[in-house]
Amino acid sequence: MTLTATCHCGATRIALPAPPTHAKSCNCSFCARTGAIWAYYKPGELTFLSLAGDSTYSPSGMNHHHFCSTCGMQTWGDSPDWASLYNNDGTPKNGDANAMPTERTYAVNLNLIDDLDWAAVTVEKVDGRSAW
């Protein structure tokens, strides 16, 4: 069964390659305000069925937060793959606090999927407020 994340008005539709089993909830100043729960995918894994009205907010120039300009839903994002180099508490995995990821990752807001089996998804807490 294909799962599709859809904004409120239906202008943005994103098909996931498989049901997610892991996701992250971040408390940074942006994510805490949007309430998004993020499932992460490699570039090329998601199928963008429709991005009509897609707009981007990027305060840092590195993390791109996409939302529907019609209904305002926080839909997806693309950013450096921070999880490849940093733990959920912001500490570096390899000891280098200045490490920059070379790969990007895509995130989909799981709150936009109707009838998602939340019992099958482990949601990890990320301390973005203190760490980033």
N, C-alpha and C positions, 0 to 999 in steps of 0.2 A: 504494500500500500504506500503510495507516494504521499508525503506530507507537504503541505503548501502553507507558507507563512503569507498572510494577506493583511494589508493595512485595513483600516475601518471602511474606507470608501471603495476598496478593491483596485485602486490604480496601481499599487505595487503588489506583485505576486512572485514569490520565490519558492521553487521546489527544492526540497532537501534530498540528498542522495540516499539517505536511510534514516530511520527514526533515531533521534539522539539518545545517548545513554549518559552523557556527561554534559554539564553546563556550568556556567559561572555567574555569580551575583556579585557585582562590584559596588563598593560604597563610595567611590570617588565622587567629586562634586557634580559630574555630569550624569553618571549611571544612577546615582541615588535619586536624582530628580526625575529621571525617565522611568525608573522601575523596571528596566529591561532585565531579562534573564537570557544570557548569551550562550549559544552553542557555536562551536568553532569548526571551521572547515578550511581546507587548503584551496587556493585559487584554482578555479576550474571544476570544483566539485558541485557547486550550486548551479542551478538552472534558473536564470532570471527570465521569468515568463512575461513580466510586464514591469517597467520602471517609469510609467507615465507620471509625471509630476515629481520625480525623484530630485531631491535637493540635498546638499551636503553642508555640514557644519564641521569645520576643522580648526579649532582654536590653536593647536600646536603646529599644524601643517603636517603632522605625521599620522595622527589618528583621524580617519574620516568617518563621521557619523552621518548616516543617510536617514532621511525622513521623507514622508510624503508631504509635499507642499499643499495638497488639497485638504487632507484630514489631520495632518500633523503627527501621525504615528511615527515613533522611532522604529525603523524597520531593520536596518542592517548596518554593518560597519566593516571597514577594512583598515588594518593597521599593521605596524611591524609585529612580528610574532614574539611578543614580549615573553610569553610562557616558555619559549625555547631556552631563554637565558636567565629568567627570574622566577623565584618561588612565589606563591600566592601572597606572601607577606612582604614582597618587594626585595627580599635579599637575593643577591646574585647566586646562581647555581655554581658558577665556576670561580667565585671570589672576586671577579672584576666588576666593580660597581659602575664602571663606565661603558660596559659592553653594549653594543648596538646590534640588534638582529639584522640579518641580511635577507631574510625571507619575510613575506607578508602573510597575514591570515585574514579570513573573512569570518564575521560573526552574524548570526541571525537571532533576532529577538523572538524567543520561543513563546512569549505571551501572545503572539500573532497567529498561533496555530490553534484552530478550533479542535476540540476533542483530543488534545495531546494527552497521552498516558503519562502523567507526571510521576506516577509511582515507579516508572521504569527509568526515570532520569535522576541521577545523583547531581545535586547542585552544590558546588563548592563556593565558599565565601572568599572573596578577594579583597584585601585591605588596600584598595587604591587611594583612599583618603590619606592614609599615613605614609604609604610607600611611594606614591608617584608625585 
